[in-house]
Amino acid sequence: MSGGGGIVGEAAVNRIVLEAAEHFAAGRPDRAGHLCTEVLKAAPDHVPALHLAAVAAFVTDRATEGAALLSRVFTIDPDHAPALITLGDALAVKGEHEGAVAAFQRALRGRPDDAGLHNKLGVALGELARFGEAETAYRRAIALDTHLTRACFNLAVALAEQGRLIEAEDAYRAVIAREPAYRGAWLNLGNVLADQNRLADAVAAYRCALRADPDDIGLLCNLGAALYRQDLLDDAIVQYRRAVALASDNVAALRLLGLVLHEARHLQEAAGIYRQTFALDPNDHMIATNLGACLSDLGDLDDAVAACEHALRLKPDHAPAYTNLGIIFEKQQRVADAVAAHRCAVASDPSYAKGHANLAVALRNAGELDEALAVSARAVALDPEQPLAQYNHAHFLLMNGHFAEGFEAYRWRRRCKALSDGDPHFSEPEWQGEPLKGRTLLVFAEYGLGDALHFVRYLPLVTASGGKIILQVQPALASLLRQLPDVTVIPRGEALPPFDLQVPLMSLPRLFGTTLDNVPADGPYLHADPGKLSRWRTVLGCEARLKVGVVWAGNPRHKGDRQRSLPAAAVLPRLVMPGVQLYSLQKEPRAEDVSVLAALGGDIIDLAPALGDFADTAAAVAALDLVIAVDTSVAHLAGALGRPVWMLTPYALDWRWLRDREDSPWYPTMRLFRQRRPREWDDPLMRLAAALAVLAAKAEC
């Protein structure tokens, strides 16, 4: 082309178009477009120039001009395949995928053997979620060009989108076999494996992807999620921390890090991350809610309330914020406020199972037991696979005497992470009550000492099934329980002999079909060591007055301790009366009790220093006339020994004391002094003191 003479001849035109194409291929679309414009001045209907000019316009963000140029091409040649492909690409970029599909399909009429075009069609179909048709297009592309790796990758995507995960996995592995460093294939393979719950394999795939791109935040988060789902919380935290270190303002990564730190009980750090996340996204009501829960766990209750209330200002119908608020109010002993907050949660979201479950617990604490049972049943109906809701529902059923249903639901305790952490877990099959036929069965204690003392009553029924029985219990109980016939007792922490089957001790009531009518409660099932009992009788024998052992507080780490334990000042002075000598069975009195014991002087004698383990305590209890206790292991021990025991029990805390009764089907020698209203101890303490005075008077007669 000369400086001022224009374009002459077809050959010259074609040379210029070829030059324009070379400029375009070299990344100079503006130069290519300029040359095509010059050609079109001389040859307005030159289709290759029109098409190349259109392509140059599209890639330089002149879509309107590009569309006009393509329209001129189609006026001249309606079936011009390259232009149809360009049109399809342009429509796909604009998100007009139906139009893109139509353009690619028209182009394929002229170029049916174009593998790349079939792949483009598949992509457009995939964008429309027409994955079956996309699969067909990809398979045609691969059949035409077996080396078209992108089509192989896209085929795997289409298979995964159709839920055909095994086929998708094979397809991704085929891509990786061709290109071992293909990051996207490793990533998607990891996702497919995670969707199959093959989490260890997914972790391996994500790590391979990270070798190709170690700073990919999304990959790090996917790896963290797979580790989290395996309960490898600390490993997951490592990945989320790496993601946050790479992008400290990445809200998604920060949110995940905060959640896992919270669950792993790194509470201070979790609270800091939540605050950092909320600073970046002040409208995130979920993070405000989670911060409230975290602060609640830290004991910063006022700040926790403020965080939840802030979440509710952001989203007034956010049910989890109401639930967290209710839990915090319960910790603050604001029972009515707690019930009201939980009611707001279920009103905001009637299908929120956790909200119903927490409302049920709050209603129990408020003394509304009938409504609590109904609400708990609703929680379980909404989410039958929620272990903690099922476990709580078991308590409501058992408390109401529905033992068959209750013990069946009680099986869910083993799936509650918060409840089963620290408890033994074994790989041997769980016993289902069948005859043992010479096999060895391990029965193991789970929770507190009182639970073990309560349920060892079932061991004679177990031994009747034949076989050899091993009982694993807390070390403090081992010497006491070695008296059980035909049972080998092993303290927890010591090596176990081989066994064939295992069963949790607290599953035995279900296996033996326990109802209110057949509770195994005939006679004492534990006995004090005769030698130790003789020594205690010698020590106490000179006392003519009624000998009464007292326990007024339980383990302060027990989640219900605030409801069941009492200060010495509230209990002991009421029991000092003529005809009664008090003996403290309280191990490790709390700091505030020491001065009370000192002030009482000889009215109460402290036996605790002489009580090494439960065998010692059993002998002391057996030598006393009466035990008065709150709901602790000593109350169970006295009942198991068949000794008179009076128990101060909250209105509705532990299911085994049932409702509205003063006796216990589990312990015939037990008398219950129950709160008539939640958290009100004056009345049961007054009734107990009066009953003790009557008993002492009778003893003097």
Summary of the structure (lengths in Angstrom):
residues: 701
radius of gyration: 38.0
end to end distance: 134.4
largest distance: 139.3
contacts: 2352
relative contact order: 0.04
helix: 63%
strand: 7%
